[in-house]
Amino acid sequence: MVNLILVVSLVFALIVAIFAVQNNIPVNISFLGWKYTEISLVLIIIGSAVAGAVTVFCLGLLNQFRFKREIRHLRVQNGKLSSRIKELEDNLAKKVPAEEPDNNADSTENK
């Protein structure tokens, strides 16, 4: 699965690069009050793709850290619950006497 994602990502990057190279005209950019004139469209396209990739990577890392923390918490909780189950099984074994053979079968034969 990881190899498939890598191949798809590389193909997408290649498509973006080809698109950027074919559209290399200078453009004017305005963004949040900043104004840039005569910047190559190649830089804008590739810069946007890189910014998107970095954003997705960072969000993936945040999810991975959250999942690791949750797994660690669940393992601790699992250990506590397993200990509690063992403790309750031991207490139950002490309180319930061993089963005795059924004497009722013998008494019905004698009648």
Sequence and secondary structure as in RCSB ss.txt:
>XXXX:A:sequence
MVNLILVVSLVFALIVAIFAVQNNIPVNISFLGWKYTEISLVLIIIGSAVAGAVTVFCLGLLNQFRFKREIRHLR
VQNGKLSSRIKELEDNLAKKVPAEEPDNNADSTENK
>XXXX:A:secstr
 HHHHHHHHHHHHHHHHHHHHH   EEEEEETTEEEEEEEHHHHHHHHHHHHHHHHHHHHHHHHHHHHHHHHHHH
HHHHHHHHHHHHHHHHHHHHS       HHHHHHH 
